Structure formats: structure tokens, C-alpha cells
Amino acid sequence: MKKLLLLAVLTVSGLYAQNNPNPGYWQQHVDYKMELSMDVKTYRYAGKQELVYTNNSKDTLDRVFYHLYNNAFQPGSEMDARLKAIADPDKRMVKSFKTGTKTVTESRISTLKPDEIGYLKITNLKQDGAVAANKVAGTILEVNLAKPLLPGKSTVLTLDFEGQVPLQIRRSGRNSDEGVALSMTQWYPKMAEYDFEGWHADPYIAREFHGVWGNFDVKITIDKDYTIGGSGYLQNKNEIGKGYQDKGVEVTYPKKAKTLTWHFVAPNVHDFAWGADKEYIHDMILGENNVELHFFYKNNPKYLENWKKMQPKTAELLAFFNKHVGPYPYKQYSVVQGGDGGMEYAMCTLITGNRSYGSLVGVTAHEFAHSWFQHVLASNESKHEWMDEGFTSYISDLAMRTVLPPKDPKELESSPFADAYSNYYYMVSTGREQPQTTHPDRFEENMIYGITAYSKGEIFLAQLGYIIGQDKLNETIKRYYADYKFTHPTPNDVKRTAEKITGAHLDWYLQDWTQTTNTIDYSLKLSEEGNNTKVTLQRIGRMPMPIDIIAVYEDGSQESFYVPLQMMRYIKDNPFPNLKRTILGNWDWSYPTFEFTINRPLKTVKVMMIDPSETMADVNKENNVYTPKP
């Protein structure tokens, strides 16, 4: 019965992969079978991998590429070099000490000893039984196929691998600061993605990932005292125990066994990660649609209470994301203590555990939201990180207002995206902003990268709600998820989804916001014109926008005005339905000013304001408001 259920899941997953509405769309496919044995004393592991690679492209492939992420954690690696060169290295990856009066910052990777580094060594690589020549270039394995892989055909690639888990420095590693033994992320030889742009064999320099959709069948042999939590469905619960086994069924492994073999299957994912520790507590609750929510955390009295309280909140988060994005397609999700912060993986996250209750729920909200925007909508975050990090930040900030609203009434009244806007305005003020189309590895500063990916990416959606209307944005997010799940959507797909929902032309928005550092800056001036009031709007920044205006008069009445953007060819619904709205003429970008007249004397105008919602990311709010001089 279990095999039949699994076959049904895999079949449905395969259908989803063809769901992308773009004509001619295709994507590659992989099926992994891996067996590995972990030595918990030396932190070395050995394994075998059988990979069935299907070429769905129209191209004949002579070469393929694998990621060997562990190799980044070696002195002299590209990641090590970047830590030494960047102006603001990640604090988790460096150590500082004083030499005389100077404070010296040193890459932690550069001081790793041979038994502390990470590595992946590949041997016996074959294609359909024939030896395939290969060479290692840093974190990339370059493979010359023994025979060309024709369009529409599959081939079997087999290899043996030997790895060493590095000290915990970034994401993956051993012996974290909180004492977690193993954070096994990006631990295996992983096929690089090939798509309409070609190969994405990017070196690992501490940024994000991109992977090929496929099915994983993984067997992990480890010391019997360790508990594992991570991606996939455990296939041999009653052989493992550890709180997994079916009720009323005894654990069947030999009592004298020194190791256990954990067998996981993860259908239709593009990654596989796990954490392991001797002291993990394992809890499980059921969420919406009978999704099993698993929690693995250290038995530490400092944060036991927070991890218990967080569990029902995770179920609330699942329900929120299901409602506002779309149904979570798997039947399992695990929150695993490990890593060095918070990082999303297929069907799980690894997060640090020693946090306040609010921080624990907040990080879980963000990482869980990645399941929708990165592990079901698998955009290429090694190029378009803002699509994942920004959209995830948007929906998780909304979710937190529902699941754990702030107690301060003032904070509750503020926008859930206030921090994102504040961060963006700060970045603009530095003069060091780079376009969102900058490759993540090419940012001059980590700070600029972080604000660009997370905050400016979040504003992309929040501000789109200002442009097309919040209801239409909500529809866009759901349609985007429904249309592009289990594929690799691009920035244009987000834009086209919004255009299909609204009929608006939005190319200008995608281009200006993501491909340039153009800013939005509009000013408002009022002048007396007989018994009327003339309003003059000026576009100071280079980025065009439609304009909402609200006027408040001395008699207490209010009204709104809307200035459509001509190139947008769309008029959004009235965002203030209780107010009379006047739709003015179109304003095209080429004209620096726009004027209109109100049939009221200037002295009767108490306040007039551009964008009272403050959702338009205008970099100078001071010139957006008119109030009479005293």
C-alpha cells in the first residue's frame, strides 16, 4: 500500500512539473538514489549515488556539472577569498582579535585545520556503466559525458563520494555554537541546473542556490543514539523508533545494533537536507490538511518552553500561507535546530534554537514561507534572490501580524512592511545601492545585498499593491503560485501574472524597480487661482508612478484624486471607497509636472497629501504634504 501511495505522489508531482503556462517551457529532471554512512567520531561520511538525469531540452548535452558545496570550506577557496575582500564580511564567518591597538578580522575558513575543513571527493564516476572523465574546479565538478545525451533521453550517472563535515561556519557544518552535532545541508554531489539560459554552475561563495526538480531516495546509516530530522518521508518508522513509529507497533531494530539506517523519500523537490544530534527532542503535531509538523530541538532548559509554545503557531502559519498563497503540497514539514541562523530547505528548515519566543516564531514564519516561494516556486535565487527572499519577507510579515501581533498599539497600527521601507530608504541615502539584477556574488557589501534582496524585494510586492490595488495583488500572488508551482518562474512571470489579472501594462515597473537604481520622488505644491486652488505635482525622481492624493478640508470633508500613469494603461479601483474620487487625466513620464484645479479656495484646504497609505516608496516624504503656513 505504501509503495502504491508513493507512486501516486510521484505521478502527480510529475504532472505539476509541466504546469508552467509559458509556451515551449521545459525543465530538466533528476532522480537521486543515495546511500551514505556517517562516522560521528571523525565527521566523515562515505556514500554511493545513482542519478537518473532526463534531458528535456532541445539541446544535445556533451557535459554536465555538479555542485560540491563542501569544498568551499577550505583555506584558499573562493568563499575564503571573498571573506577577506568584502568590506563587511558575515560576522558568523570571521573572528576578530586585537594586535596592539588594531582590531584584525580574520576569515574562519582560512584557519581550518585538515580535520576541520569540508570536502567532497568523487571517484568511480560512470555514465551508463562507462567511465566519464571529470575534474574538480573548486566547488564545481565538470563531467565530460561518455556519450552525448540527446534531447528527450535519460542517462544513469553513478559515483562514489567521500565527504568531511566542516566546522559550523555557514549553513552546513558540525558542532554548532548551540552544540548541534550535524547540520547536513548541501552535503552531496548535486546536479547543476540547465535551462533556457544554459548551465548554472555557479561557484559557492556563501549566497543562495538553484537546483533541478526531482525525486530523492536516501538511506543514512548513523550511530543509533542519533536522531535525524529533515527532508522527506521516513519509510522505516518502526525500524527507527525515536518517536516516529506507528502507535501500538514495537520498534524492530536489533537491540545490540550500533547503527541505524534511516530511509527517506522526498518526491518532487530540488534539495535534500537533514540535521542529527544525540539530544534531539522530537515532537509532532498535525496541521491543516493533516500535514505532519515535526520539531527537533536540543534538550536545553533555556529554550524548551519557547519550542513547545512555537509549535501551535507553526500550524497557524501553515493555515495562513495555505489561504493567502496556496495549498502546501507535501504532507510533512520539519523545524530542525541547527545551522547558524535560519535557512530553508525542501520540506524543512534548520534554525538556531536559543532565541526569544518572538524571534523563534518570526524566523520559523520566514523559513516556512520559503516552502512556497522557493521550494515550490523555485525561482533562480542565485540570480534573482529578491524573488524568493523579498516575496517570503512580504508574506511572512503579513502572517506575523495575524499569528503573533505586536502588543504595542502604535506598532500594531503601523505598516507590517515599515522596516522594509526604512531599510530601503537608508540604502538609498548611502548612495551605494546596486540594481536588483546584480548577481548576488557581485555586490560590494553584504549590507547592500541584504537590503536589496529582502527589503527592496518585499517592497516590490507591497508597492505593486499600491499600483494595481491590494485585492488585485492578492489575486496575483495566488495565480502566480497556481500557475508556476513546481517550475522555475522568472521575474517576467511575476509581472505577466499581474498583467493578466489586471490588464495593466507593467513592464516599466519591473524594469525601473529591479534593473535600475532609479528612485521615486514626487512633490506637491498648491497655489491660489482666484476662488480655486491649483495643484502642481512634480516628478523629481526618474521612476514613474501613478499618484493617489487625498485632500482634507476645513469643514471636515475629504476627497481623493487619482492621476493614472499613461504608460500603465490601467485605472485601479478606488482604494478609499468611502471617499469621492476624481480620476484626472493621464500623466506620461516625459512631462516633469502635472497640474489640476480644485473648485475650492486655497484657504479651505487643511491638508493635502500624496499617497496617504505611504506604500509608494517615495524617497522624500517631506515634499508630499501640503499644510497651510501658520
C-alpha positions as CSV (number, residue, x, y, z in Angstrom):
1,M,0.0,0.0,0.0
2,K,2.8,2.4,0.9
3,K,4.5,1.8,-2.5
4,L,1.2,2.5,-4.3
5,L,0.8,5.7,-2.4
6,L,4.3,6.8,-3.1
7,L,3.9,6.0,-6.8
8,A,0.7,8.2,-6.9
9,V,2.6,11.1,-5.2
10,L,5.4,10.8,-7.8
11,T,3.0,10.7,-10.7
12,V,1.1,13.7,-9.5
13,S,4.3,15.5,-8.9
14,G,5.5,14.8,-12.4
15,L,2.3,16.3,-13.8
16,Y,2.9,19.5,-11.8
17,A,6.3,19.9,-13.5
18,Q,4.5,20.6,-16.8
19,N,2.2,23.2,-15.3
20,N,4.1,26.2,-16.4
21,P,1.9,28.2,-18.8
22,N,4.7,29.6,-20.9
23,P,4.6,28.1,-24.4
24,G,7.5,25.8,-25.1
25,Y,8.6,25.7,-21.4
26,W,10.7,22.8,-20.4
27,Q,12.8,21.8,-17.4
28,Q,15.3,19.1,-16.6
29,H,14.6,16.2,-14.2
30,V,16.7,14.1,-11.8
31,D,16.1,11.1,-9.7
32,Y,18.6,10.6,-6.9
33,K,19.3,7.3,-5.0
34,M,21.9,7.7,-2.3
35,E,23.3,5.6,0.5
36,L,25.7,7.0,3.0
37,S,27.4,6.0,6.2
38,M,28.3,8.7,8.7
39,D,31.2,8.3,11.2
40,V,30.1,10.5,14.1
41,K,33.6,10.5,15.6
42,T,35.6,11.7,12.6
43,Y,32.7,13.6,10.9
44,R,33.5,11.8,7.7
45,Y,31.0,10.0,5.5
46,A,31.1,7.8,2.5
47,G,28.4,7.1,0.0
48,K,27.1,6.0,-3.3
49,Q,24.9,8.0,-5.7
50,E,22.9,6.8,-8.6
51,L,21.3,9.7,-10.6
52,V,18.9,9.3,-13.5
53,Y,19.2,12.5,-15.5
54,T,16.5,13.3,-18.1
55,N,17.3,15.9,-20.7
56,N,14.0,17.6,-21.5
57,S,15.7,20.4,-23.5
58,K,16.1,20.5,-27.3
59,D,19.9,20.5,-26.9
60,T,22.3,17.6,-27.0
61,L,24.5,17.7,-23.9
62,D,28.1,16.7,-24.0
63,R,28.9,17.8,-20.5
64,V,27.2,18.1,-17.1
65,F,28.1,19.8,-13.9
66,Y,27.8,19.0,-10.2
67,H,28.0,21.3,-7.2
68,L,30.4,20.2,-4.5
69,Y,29.5,22.8,-1.9
70,N,31.6,21.3,0.9
71,N,34.7,22.3,-0.9
72,A,34.0,26.0,-0.1
73,F,35.1,25.4,3.5
74,Q,38.8,25.1,2.7
75,P,41.6,27.7,3.1
76,G,42.1,29.4,-0.2
77,S,38.6,28.7,-1.6
78,E,36.6,31.4,-3.4
79,M,34.4,31.7,-0.3
80,D,37.5,32.3,1.8
81,A,38.9,34.8,-0.6
82,R,35.6,36.7,-0.7
83,L,35.5,36.9,3.1
84,K,38.9,38.6,3.0
85,A,38.0,41.0,0.3
86,I,34.5,42.2,1.1
87,A,34.1,45.4,3.2
88,D,31.6,43.9,5.6
89,P,32.1,40.1,5.9
90,D,29.4,38.0,7.6
91,K,30.2,38.1,11.3
92,R,29.4,34.4,11.6
93,M,32.2,33.6,9.2
94,V,35.0,35.7,10.7
95,K,36.7,36.2,14.0
96,S,38.2,39.4,15.3
97,F,41.1,39.9,17.7
98,K,43.4,42.8,18.7
99,T,47.0,43.2,17.7
100,G,48.3,46.1,19.7
101,T,45.9,48.9,19.1
102,K,44.5,47.4,15.9
103,T,41.5,45.1,15.6
104,V,42.1,42.4,13.0
105,T,39.4,40.5,11.3
106,E,40.2,37.0,10.0
107,S,38.3,34.5,7.9
108,R,37.4,31.5,9.9
109,I,37.8,29.4,6.8
110,S,41.4,30.4,6.4
111,T,42.4,28.9,9.8
112,L,40.6,25.5,9.4
113,K,42.9,22.5,10.0
114,P,42.8,19.4,7.7
115,D,40.4,17.6,10.1
116,E,38.1,20.7,10.3
117,I,37.7,21.5,6.6
118,G,34.9,20.4,4.4
119,Y,35.3,18.4,1.3
120,L,33.6,16.1,-1.2
121,K,35.8,13.7,-3.1
122,I,34.4,11.9,-6.2
123,T,35.5,8.6,-7.5
124,N,34.3,5.9,-9.9
125,L,32.1,8.3,-11.9
126,K,30.3,6.4,-14.8
127,Q,27.6,7.1,-17.3
128,D,25.5,4.1,-18.1
129,G,28.5,1.9,-16.9
130,A,31.1,3.7,-19.0
131,V,33.8,5.8,-17.3
132,A,33.1,9.6,-17.6
133,A,36.2,11.9,-17.5
134,N,35.8,14.6,-14.9
135,K,37.7,17.2,-13.0
136,V,37.1,19.4,-9.9
137,A,37.2,23.2,-10.2
138,G,36.7,24.5,-6.6
139,T,33.0,23.8,-5.8
140,I,32.2,22.5,-9.3
141,L,32.7,19.1,-10.8
142,E,33.0,19.2,-14.6
143,V,32.0,16.0,-16.3
144,N,32.6,15.0,-19.9
145,L,29.9,12.5,-20.8
146,A,31.0,9.2,-22.2
147,K,28.3,9.6,-24.8
148,P,26.2,12.6,-25.7
149,L,22.8,12.9,-24.0
150,L,20.2,13.5,-26.8
151,P,17.0,15.6,-26.3
152,G,14.2,13.7,-24.6
153,K,16.6,11.0,-23.4
154,S,17.7,9.8,-20.0
155,T,21.0,8.6,-18.7
156,V,22.3,7.0,-15.5
157,L,25.2,8.6,-13.7
158,T,26.8,6.7,-10.8
159,L,29.6,7.7,-8.5
160,D,31.1,7.1,-5.1
161,F,31.7,10.1,-2.8
162,E,33.6,10.7,0.4
163,G,32.9,13.8,2.5
164,Q,34.0,15.6,5.6
165,V,31.7,17.8,7.5
166,P,33.4,21.2,8.2
167,L,33.2,23.1,11.5
168,Q,30.0,25.0,11.6
169,I,30.8,28.3,9.7
170,R,27.9,28.9,7.3
171,R,24.7,26.9,7.0
172,S,26.2,23.4,6.9
173,G,28.7,22.0,9.5
174,R,29.3,20.2,12.7
175,N,29.3,21.2,16.4
176,S,27.4,24.4,16.2
177,D,27.6,27.1,18.9
178,E,24.5,25.5,20.4
179,G,26.0,22.1,20.4
180,V,24.1,20.5,17.4
181,A,26.3,17.7,16.1
182,L,25.4,17.7,12.4
183,S,23.8,20.2,10.1
184,M,23.8,18.3,6.8
185,T,22.9,20.8,4.1
186,Q,24.3,20.9,0.6
187,W,26.2,17.8,1.6
188,Y,26.0,15.6,-1.5
189,P,27.1,15.9,-5.2
190,K,24.2,18.0,-6.6
191,M,23.5,18.2,-10.3
192,A,23.6,21.8,-11.5
193,E,20.6,23.3,-13.3
194,Y,20.5,23.6,-17.1
195,D,17.6,25.7,-18.5
196,F,16.8,28.1,-21.3
197,E,19.7,30.3,-20.3
198,G,22.2,27.4,-20.3
199,W,24.2,25.9,-17.4
200,H,24.0,27.5,-13.9
201,A,27.2,26.0,-12.5
202,D,27.9,28.9,-10.1
203,P,30.7,28.6,-7.5
204,Y,29.6,28.6,-3.9
205,I,30.6,31.9,-2.3
206,A,28.0,31.9,0.5
207,R,24.9,33.1,-1.4
208,E,21.8,31.2,-2.5
209,F,21.1,28.1,-4.6
210,H,19.4,26.8,-7.7
211,G,18.5,23.2,-8.3
212,V,16.9,20.6,-10.6
213,W,13.5,19.2,-9.7
214,G,13.5,15.5,-9.0
215,N,12.8,12.7,-6.5
216,F,15.2,11.7,-3.7
217,D,15.6,8.2,-2.2
218,V,18.1,8.5,0.6
219,K,19.4,6.0,3.1
220,I,21.6,7.3,6.0
221,T,23.4,5.0,8.3
222,I,24.5,6.6,11.6
223,D,25.1,5.8,15.3
224,K,21.9,4.5,16.8
225,D,21.9,7.2,19.6
226,Y,21.4,10.0,17.0
227,T,18.0,11.3,15.9
228,I,17.5,12.7,12.4
229,G,15.1,15.3,11.2
230,G,14.9,16.9,7.7
231,S,13.6,16.5,4.2
232,G,11.3,13.7,3.0
233,Y,9.1,11.0,4.4
234,L,10.7,8.4,6.7
235,Q,10.0,5.0,5.2
236,N,11.0,2.7,8.0
237,K,9.5,4.3,11.1
238,N,9.2,1.0,13.1
239,E,12.8,0.2,12.5
240,I,13.9,3.6,13.8
241,G,11.6,4.5,16.7
242,K,12.7,7.9,18.0
243,G,9.1,9.0,18.3
244,Y,8.3,8.1,14.7
245,Q,6.9,4.6,14.9
246,D,3.2,3.9,14.4
247,K,1.2,3.6,17.6
248,G,1.0,0.2,19.1
249,V,3.8,-1.2,16.9
250,E,7.1,-2.1,18.5
251,V,10.5,-0.9,17.2
252,T,12.0,-3.8,15.2
253,Y,15.7,-3.0,15.1
254,P,18.1,-5.3,16.9
255,K,18.8,-4.1,20.5
256,K,22.5,-4.7,20.1
257,A,22.8,-2.7,16.9
258,K,25.4,0.1,17.0
259,T,23.9,1.9,14.0
260,L,20.6,2.5,12.4
261,T,19.8,3.1,8.7
262,W,17.2,5.8,8.2
263,H,15.4,5.6,4.8
264,F,13.8,8.8,3.5
265,V,11.9,9.5,0.2
266,A,11.3,13.1,-0.9
267,P,9.2,13.4,-4.0
268,N,9.4,16.4,-6.4
269,V,11.9,18.6,-4.6
270,H,15.1,20.2,-5.6
271,D,17.2,19.7,-2.5
272,F,17.6,17.3,0.5
273,A,18.8,18.4,3.9
274,W,18.9,16.9,7.4
275,G,20.2,17.5,11.0
276,A,21.3,15.0,13.5
277,D,22.0,15.0,17.2
278,K,22.0,12.7,20.2
279,E,20.0,15.1,22.3
280,Y,17.2,16.0,20.0
281,I,13.7,16.0,21.4
282,H,11.2,15.1,18.7
283,D,7.6,16.4,18.8
284,M,5.0,16.2,16.1
285,I,1.6,17.9,15.7
286,L,-0.9,17.8,12.9
287,G,-1.5,20.9,10.9
288,E,-4.2,21.8,8.3
289,N,-4.9,19.1,5.7
290,N,-3.2,16.6,8.0
291,V,0.3,17.9,7.3
292,E,2.7,16.5,9.9
293,L,4.7,19.2,11.6
294,H,7.8,17.8,13.2
295,F,10.1,19.7,15.6
296,F,13.6,18.6,16.5
297,Y,15.5,20.6,19.2
298,K,18.1,20.2,21.9
299,N,17.0,19.2,25.4
300,N,18.1,22.5,26.9
301,P,16.0,24.1,29.7
302,K,16.9,27.6,28.4
303,Y,14.5,27.3,25.5
304,L,12.3,24.2,26.0
305,E,9.3,26.4,26.8
306,N,9.7,28.5,23.7
307,W,10.0,25.5,21.4
308,K,6.8,24.0,22.9
309,K,4.9,27.2,22.6
310,M,6.0,27.7,19.0
311,Q,4.5,24.5,17.7
312,P,0.8,25.5,17.5
313,K,1.9,28.8,16.0
314,T,3.6,26.8,13.2
315,A,0.2,25.2,12.5
316,E,-1.3,28.7,12.3
317,L,1.4,29.8,9.9
318,L,0.6,26.7,7.7
319,A,-3.0,27.7,7.6
320,F,-2.2,31.4,6.8
321,F,0.1,30.5,3.9
322,N,-2.3,28.0,2.5
323,K,-5.0,30.6,2.5
324,H,-3.0,33.6,1.1
325,V,-0.7,31.8,-1.3
326,G,-1.9,28.3,-2.0
327,P,-2.0,24.8,-0.5
328,Y,1.2,23.3,0.8
329,P,1.7,20.3,-1.5
330,Y,3.6,17.9,0.9
331,K,2.4,16.0,4.0
332,Q,5.4,16.8,6.1
333,Y,7.4,19.8,7.3
334,S,10.2,19.8,9.9
335,V,11.7,22.6,12.0
336,V,15.1,21.4,13.0
337,Q,17.5,23.1,15.4
338,G,20.9,23.5,13.6
339,G,22.9,25.7,11.3
340,D,23.9,29.2,12.1
341,G,20.7,31.3,11.8
342,G,17.8,30.3,9.7
343,M,17.9,28.6,6.3
344,E,15.2,26.9,4.2
345,Y,15.4,23.5,2.6
346,A,13.0,21.1,0.9
347,M,10.3,20.2,3.4
348,C,12.3,21.5,6.4
349,T,14.3,24.4,7.8
350,L,17.4,24.5,10.0
351,I,17.3,27.3,12.6
352,T,19.2,28.2,15.7
353,G,17.2,27.5,18.8
354,N,18.5,29.8,21.6
355,R,16.1,32.6,20.8
356,S,13.3,34.6,22.4
357,Y,9.8,33.3,21.8
358,G,9.0,36.1,19.3
359,S,12.3,35.5,17.4
360,L,11.7,31.8,17.2
361,V,8.2,32.2,15.8
362,G,9.4,35.0,13.5
363,V,12.3,33.0,12.0
364,T,10.1,30.0,11.6
365,A,7.5,32.1,9.8
366,H,10.1,33.4,7.4
367,E,11.7,30.0,6.7
368,F,8.4,28.2,6.5
369,A,7.2,30.8,3.9
370,H,10.2,29.9,1.8
371,S,8.5,26.5,1.2
372,W,6.0,28.3,-1.0
373,F,8.3,30.9,-2.6
374,Q,11.4,28.8,-3.1
375,H,10.7,25.1,-2.6
376,V,7.5,25.1,-4.7
377,L,8.1,28.2,-6.7
378,A,11.7,27.5,-7.5
379,S,12.9,30.8,-9.0
380,N,16.6,31.0,-9.7
381,E,17.7,32.6,-6.4
382,S,21.3,32.5,-7.5
383,K,20.3,35.3,-9.9
384,H,17.0,36.7,-8.7
385,E,17.3,36.3,-5.0
386,W,14.8,39.1,-4.4
387,M,12.0,37.0,-5.9
388,D,12.5,34.5,-3.1
389,E,13.7,36.5,-0.1
390,G,11.6,39.5,-0.9
391,F,8.3,37.7,-1.5
392,T,9.0,35.4,1.5
393,S,9.5,38.5,3.7
394,Y,6.3,40.1,2.4
395,I,4.1,37.1,3.2
396,S,5.8,36.2,6.5
397,D,5.5,39.8,7.8
398,L,1.8,39.7,7.0
399,A,1.5,36.3,8.7
400,M,3.2,37.5,11.9
401,R,0.5,40.3,12.2
402,T,-2.1,37.5,12.4
403,V,-0.2,34.8,14.3
404,L,1.7,36.9,16.8
405,P,0.6,40.6,16.6
406,P,2.6,43.2,18.4
407,K,1.4,44.2,21.8
408,D,2.3,47.9,21.3
409,P,-0.8,49.6,19.8
410,K,1.3,52.1,17.9
411,E,3.3,49.3,16.3
412,L,0.1,47.4,15.5
413,E,-1.2,50.4,13.6
414,S,1.9,50.8,11.6
415,S,2.5,49.0,8.3
416,P,3.8,45.4,8.6
417,F,6.3,46.4,5.9
418,A,7.6,49.5,7.8
419,D,11.1,48.0,8.5
420,A,11.5,47.1,4.8
421,Y,10.8,50.7,3.7
422,S,13.1,52.1,6.4
423,N,15.9,49.8,5.3
424,Y,15.4,50.7,1.6
425,Y,15.4,54.5,2.4
426,Y,18.6,54.0,4.3
427,M,20.3,52.2,1.4
428,V,19.3,54.9,-1.0
429,S,20.7,57.6,1.4
430,T,24.1,55.8,1.3
431,G,24.5,56.3,-2.5
432,R,25.8,52.8,-2.7
433,E,22.7,50.9,-4.0
434,Q,23.2,48.4,-6.8
435,P,20.4,47.2,-9.1
436,Q,18.5,44.1,-8.1
437,T,19.7,42.4,-11.3
438,T,23.2,42.4,-9.8
439,H,24.4,38.8,-9.3
440,P,24.4,38.1,-5.6
441,D,28.1,37.4,-5.6
442,R,28.9,40.8,-7.2
443,F,27.5,43.1,-4.5
444,E,30.1,45.3,-3.0
445,E,28.7,44.9,0.5
446,N,26.7,42.3,2.4
447,M,24.5,45.1,3.8
448,I,23.5,46.3,0.3
449,Y,22.9,42.8,-0.8
450,G,20.7,42.1,2.2
451,I,18.5,45.2,1.8
452,T,18.2,44.7,-1.9
453,A,17.2,41.1,-1.7
454,Y,15.0,41.2,1.4
455,S,13.7,44.7,1.9
456,K,13.5,46.0,-1.7
457,G,12.2,42.7,-2.8
458,E,9.5,42.9,-0.2
459,I,8.6,46.4,-1.4
460,F,8.3,45.1,-4.9
461,L,5.1,43.3,-3.8
462,A,3.8,45.8,-1.3
463,Q,4.2,48.7,-3.8
464,L,2.6,46.6,-6.5
465,G,-0.4,46.5,-4.3
466,Y,-0.4,50.3,-4.4
467,I,-0.1,50.3,-8.2
468,I,-2.8,47.7,-9.1
469,G,-4.8,47.6,-5.8
470,Q,-4.5,45.3,-2.8
471,D,-7.2,42.9,-3.9
472,K,-5.6,42.5,-7.3
473,L,-2.2,41.9,-5.7
474,N,-3.8,39.2,-3.5
475,E,-5.2,37.6,-6.7
476,T,-1.8,37.9,-8.4
477,I,0.0,36.1,-5.7
478,K,-2.4,33.2,-5.7
479,R,-2.4,33.0,-9.5
480,Y,1.4,33.1,-9.6
481,Y,1.6,30.2,-7.2
482,A,-1.1,28.2,-9.0
483,D,0.4,28.7,-12.5
484,Y,4.1,28.3,-11.7
485,K,4.4,25.8,-8.8
486,F,7.0,23.0,-9.4
487,T,8.7,25.1,-12.1
488,H,11.3,27.8,-12.3
489,P,9.5,31.1,-12.7
490,T,11.4,34.3,-13.8
491,P,10.8,37.9,-12.9
492,N,8.8,38.4,-16.1
493,D,6.4,35.6,-15.0
494,V,5.5,37.6,-11.9
495,K,4.9,40.7,-14.0
496,R,2.9,38.9,-16.6
497,T,0.7,37.3,-13.9
498,A,-0.2,40.7,-12.5
499,E,-0.9,41.9,-16.1
500,K,-3.2,39.0,-16.8
501,I,-5.1,39.7,-13.5
502,T,-5.5,43.4,-14.2
503,G,-5.0,44.2,-17.9
504,A,-2.3,46.8,-16.8
505,H,1.0,47.3,-18.6
506,L,3.7,46.8,-16.0
507,D,6.9,46.4,-17.9
508,W,8.0,49.9,-16.7
509,Y,7.6,48.8,-13.1
510,L,9.7,45.6,-13.4
511,Q,12.4,47.4,-15.3
512,D,12.7,50.6,-13.2
513,W,12.4,48.8,-9.8
514,T,14.6,45.8,-10.5
515,Q,17.0,46.7,-13.3
516,T,18.0,50.3,-12.2
517,T,18.5,52.3,-9.1
518,N,16.0,54.9,-10.2
519,T,14.1,56.4,-7.3
520,I,10.6,57.6,-6.8
521,D,10.3,61.3,-5.7
522,Y,7.2,63.4,-6.3
523,S,6.4,66.8,-4.8
524,L,3.1,68.6,-4.2
525,K,2.5,72.4,-4.3
526,L,-0.7,74.4,-4.0
527,S,-1.3,77.9,-5.2
528,E,-4.3,80.3,-5.2
529,E,-6.0,80.9,-8.5
530,G,-8.9,83.2,-7.9
531,N,-11.5,81.3,-5.9
532,N,-9.9,78.0,-7.0
533,T,-6.8,76.1,-5.9
534,K,-4.2,75.0,-8.4
535,V,-2.3,71.8,-7.6
536,T,1.1,71.2,-9.2
537,L,2.8,67.8,-9.0
538,Q,6.4,67.5,-9.9
539,R,8.3,64.3,-10.7
540,I,11.7,64.7,-9.3
541,G,12.9,61.1,-9.3
542,R,13.4,59.1,-12.5
543,M,10.9,56.4,-11.7
544,P,7.3,57.0,-12.9
545,M,4.3,56.1,-10.8
546,P,0.5,56.6,-10.7
547,I,-0.4,59.0,-8.0
548,D,-3.1,58.9,-5.2
549,I,-3.9,62.2,-3.5
550,I,-6.2,62.9,-0.5
551,A,-7.5,66.4,0.4
552,V,-8.9,67.3,3.8
553,Y,-10.9,70.5,4.0
554,E,-11.6,72.9,6.9
555,D,-15.3,71.8,7.0
556,G,-14.1,68.2,7.8
557,S,-14.9,66.8,4.3
558,Q,-12.4,64.7,2.3
559,E,-12.0,63.6,-1.2
560,S,-9.4,61.8,-3.2
561,F,-7.8,62.3,-6.6
562,Y,-6.1,59.7,-8.9
563,V,-3.6,60.5,-11.6
564,P,-3.1,57.5,-13.8
565,L,0.2,56.7,-15.4
566,Q,-0.3,56.8,-19.2
567,M,2.2,54.0,-20.0
568,M,0.4,51.8,-17.5
569,R,-2.9,52.0,-19.4
570,Y,-4.9,51.0,-16.3
571,I,-7.0,52.6,-13.7
572,K,-7.1,50.8,-10.4
573,D,-10.1,50.5,-8.2
574,N,-10.7,53.3,-5.6
575,P,-8.5,52.4,-2.6
576,F,-10.7,54.7,-0.4
577,P,-14.2,53.5,-1.3
578,N,-15.8,55.8,1.4
579,L,-14.4,58.9,-0.4
580,K,-15.4,60.5,-3.6
581,R,-12.6,60.0,-6.1
582,T,-11.9,62.2,-9.1
583,I,-9.9,60.4,-11.8
584,L,-7.7,63.0,-13.6
585,G,-6.0,62.9,-17.0
586,N,-3.1,60.6,-17.7
587,W,0.4,61.8,-16.8
588,D,3.2,60.5,-19.0
589,W,6.7,60.2,-17.8
590,S,8.2,62.7,-20.3
591,Y,6.4,65.6,-18.6
592,P,8.0,66.7,-15.4
593,T,4.9,68.4,-14.0
594,F,1.2,67.8,-13.9
595,E,-1.5,70.4,-12.9
596,F,-5.1,70.3,-11.9
597,T,-7.6,72.6,-10.3
598,I,-9.9,72.2,-7.3
599,N,-13.1,74.3,-7.2
600,R,-12.4,75.5,-3.7
601,P,-10.4,78.4,-2.3
602,L,-6.9,77.6,-1.1
603,K,-7.8,78.8,2.4
604,T,-10.3,75.9,2.8
605,V,-7.6,73.2,2.2
606,K,-6.5,71.9,5.6
607,V,-4.2,69.1,4.3
608,M,-3.4,67.6,1.0
609,M,-1.1,64.5,0.7
610,I,0.4,62.3,-2.0
611,D,0.0,58.6,-1.2
612,P,-1.6,58.7,2.3
613,S,-1.0,54.9,2.6
614,E,2.7,55.6,2.3
615,T,3.1,52.4,0.3
616,M,4.7,54.2,-2.6
617,A,8.5,54.2,-1.9
618,D,8.9,57.9,-2.3
619,V,12.4,58.7,-1.0
620,N,11.5,62.2,0.2
621,K,8.2,62.3,2.1
622,E,8.7,65.9,3.2
623,N,7.5,67.3,-0.1
624,N,4.5,65.0,-0.3
625,V,2.3,67.0,2.1
626,Y,0.7,70.5,2.0
627,T,-0.4,72.2,5.1
628,P,-1.2,75.9,5.4
629,K,1.5,78.1,6.8
630,P,0.6,79.4,10.3
